[in-house]
Amino acid sequence: MIVTLIHHTPLIVCADAIRTCWQSFDKSDQGGEKDRELIDRVGNKFKHASTLEHLHYTFYIEGVSRALLQELARHRMASLSVKSTRYTLKELKEEAPFEATQLERAAQYLVLTGVEMVDQMSVLALENLRQVLAAGISNDRAKYCLPESYKTELTWSINARSLQNFLSLRSDKAALWEIRDLAHTLYGAVPQDHQYLFAASIKGEGHE
Ligand SMILES: Cc1cc2nc3c(=O)[nH]c(=O)nc-3n(C[C@H](O)[C@H](O)[C@H](O)COP(=O)(O)OP(=O)(O)OC[C@H]3O[C@@H](n4cnc5c(N)ncnc54)[C@H](O)[C@@H]3O)c2cc1C
C-alpha cells in the first residue's frame, strides 16, 4: 500500500482555537513548543478532545483491498472518496487469461496475503471476473463477483480526534492485519511535529 498525506492543518490553527476560550492569543509562539504543549494539555490530558477536531488530515491511500475498505468505511467520523470499480474493471477486461500461479501479474489488481492457497484462489476469482467481463456482461453486474482482495484507492480525510480513535482501534493486534498496516503507515505519514498527538494511540508494530 502507498499512503500520501496530501493536506494537513497547521498546529497553530488548533492552538488559536484553544486560545479563543481564554483570549490568550498573545501567549502563542506561532505553532512552536508552547502551542504544542497547550494542544496536548487541553486536547489530551484535560480531555477537551473537541479542540483536536480543528486539525484535519487528508490522505491518498492506494493499493488496499476492498476487505480493508469495508472496515475503513465503518469509521463514520471521516470522509472517503473511492475510485469507481466500473473504471478499474475496464482495465481488467482487456487482460489475457490469468493462471492461478501468476501472482506477480495479478498483484496489479489484488492484495496478496502471502498465503499461497488463498492467493491462488484469489487469482482464480479474478480470472472468473475477467471471463464475465469478456463475455460482455455489464460492469454493474460483473462487479458482484469481485474478490475481497480486489485493490482500490481513495482519498480519506479525518480530524485528529477521530484519527486517534482510528489508530488506537486499528493498530491493535486484534485488528485485521492489513488495516493494522494501514494504521502504522498513516501514523508514519502524519507530519513529524504532529506525531506526538498520536503516539499514545499507536500500538505495537505492523503485522508480522
Ligand atoms: C478489532 C475489531 C473488530 C471488529 N469487529 C466487528 C464485527 O465483528 N462486526 C461489526 O459490525 N463491526 C466490527 N468492528 C467495527 C467497530 O464496531 C466500529 O464500527 C469501528 O471500529 C468504528 O469505530 P467507531 O464507531 O469508534 O468510529 P467512528 O464511527 O469514526 O466514530 C467515532 C466515535 O464517535 C462516536 N460516535 C459515532 N457515531 C455514534 C453514534 N451513532 N452514537 C454515539 N456515538 C457515536 C463514538 O464515540 C465513536 O467512537 C470491529 C472493530 C475492531 C477494531
The ligand as a MOL file (V3000), in Angstrom:
LIG
                    3D

  0  0  0     0  0            999 V3000
M  V30 BEGIN CTAB
M  V30 COUNTS 53 58 0 0 0
M  V30 BEGIN ATOM
M  V30 1 C -10.8780 -5.4660 16.2590 0
M  V30 2 C -12.1950 -5.0180 15.7190 0
M  V30 3 C -13.1780 -5.9350 15.4280 0
M  V30 4 C -14.4110 -5.5300 14.9280 0
M  V30 5 N -15.3640 -6.4600 14.6260 0
M  V30 6 C -16.5730 -6.0740 14.1600 0
M  V30 7 C -17.5940 -7.0130 13.8670 0
M  V30 8 O -17.4080 -8.2010 14.0120 0
M  V30 9 N -18.7830 -6.5620 13.3790 0
M  V30 10 C -19.0440 -5.2240 13.2040 0
M  V30 11 O -20.1380 -4.8630 12.7850 0
M  V30 12 N -18.0960 -4.3070 13.4760 0
M  V30 13 C -16.8790 -4.6840 13.9400 0
M  V30 14 N -15.9110 -3.7340 14.2080 0
M  V30 15 C -16.1960 -2.3160 13.8870 0
M  V30 16 C -16.4920 -1.4790 15.1460 0
M  V30 17 O -17.6610 -1.9330 15.7990 0
M  V30 18 C -16.6810 0.0160 14.7810 0
M  V30 19 O -17.8010 0.1350 13.8960 0
M  V30 20 C -15.4770 0.5990 14.0770 0
M  V30 21 O -14.2970 0.2280 14.7140 0
M  V30 22 C -15.6100 2.1290 14.0510 0
M  V30 23 O -15.3540 2.6120 15.3630 0
M  V30 24 P -16.0670 3.8960 15.9350 0
M  V30 25 O -17.5390 3.7430 15.9590 0
M  V30 26 O -15.3820 4.2100 17.2440 0
M  V30 27 O -15.6110 5.0170 14.8630 0
M  V30 28 P -16.4630 6.2060 14.2230 0
M  V30 29 O -17.6320 5.7240 13.5060 0
M  V30 30 O -15.4660 7.0400 13.4680 0
M  V30 31 O -16.9710 7.0130 15.4640 0
M  V30 32 C -16.0480 7.7680 16.2690 0
M  V30 33 C -16.6590 7.9860 17.6380 0
M  V30 34 O -17.7920 8.8350 17.5110 0
M  V30 35 C -18.7820 8.4200 18.4330 0
M  V30 36 N -19.9700 8.0270 17.6630 0
M  V30 37 C -20.0600 7.8600 16.3170 0
M  V30 38 N -21.3020 7.5300 15.9690 0
M  V30 39 C -22.0190 7.4780 17.1070 0
M  V30 40 C -23.3540 7.1620 17.4150 0
M  V30 41 N -24.2480 6.8210 16.4720 0
M  V30 42 N -23.7500 7.2080 18.6980 0
M  V30 43 C -22.8980 7.5470 19.6930 0
M  V30 44 N -21.6030 7.8320 19.4860 0
M  V30 45 C -21.1530 7.8030 18.2050 0
M  V30 46 C -18.2120 7.2750 19.2410 0
M  V30 47 O -17.5960 7.8000 20.3990 0
M  V30 48 C -17.1590 6.7130 18.3260 0
M  V30 49 O -16.1220 6.0200 18.9940 0
M  V30 50 C -14.6780 -4.1360 14.7170 0
M  V30 51 C -13.6650 -3.2080 15.0170 0
M  V30 52 C -12.4420 -3.6320 15.5080 0
M  V30 53 C -11.3830 -2.5920 15.8170 0
M  V30 END ATOM
M  V30 BEGIN BOND
M  V30 1 1 1 2
M  V30 2 1 2 3
M  V30 3 2 2 52
M  V30 4 2 3 4
M  V30 5 1 4 5
M  V30 6 1 4 50
M  V30 7 2 5 6
M  V30 8 1 6 7
M  V30 9 1 6 13
M  V30 10 2 7 8
M  V30 11 1 7 9
M  V30 12 1 9 10
M  V30 13 2 10 11
M  V30 14 1 10 12
M  V30 15 2 12 13
M  V30 16 1 13 14
M  V30 17 1 14 15
M  V30 18 1 14 50
M  V30 19 1 15 16
M  V30 20 1 16 17
M  V30 21 1 16 18
M  V30 22 1 18 19
M  V30 23 1 18 20
M  V30 24 1 20 21
M  V30 25 1 20 22
M  V30 26 1 22 23
M  V30 27 1 23 24
M  V30 28 2 24 25
M  V30 29 1 24 26
M  V30 30 1 24 27
M  V30 31 1 27 28
M  V30 32 2 28 29
M  V30 33 1 28 30
M  V30 34 1 28 31
M  V30 35 1 31 32
M  V30 36 1 32 33
M  V30 37 1 33 34
M  V30 38 1 33 48
M  V30 39 1 34 35
M  V30 40 1 35 36
M  V30 41 1 35 46
M  V30 42 1 36 37
M  V30 43 1 36 45
M  V30 44 2 37 38
M  V30 45 1 38 39
M  V30 46 1 39 40
M  V30 47 2 39 45
M  V30 48 1 40 41
M  V30 49 2 40 42
M  V30 50 1 42 43
M  V30 51 2 43 44
M  V30 52 1 44 45
M  V30 53 1 46 47
M  V30 54 1 46 48
M  V30 55 1 48 49
M  V30 56 2 50 51
M  V30 57 1 51 52
M  V30 58 1 52 53
M  V30 END BOND
M  V30 END CTAB
M  END
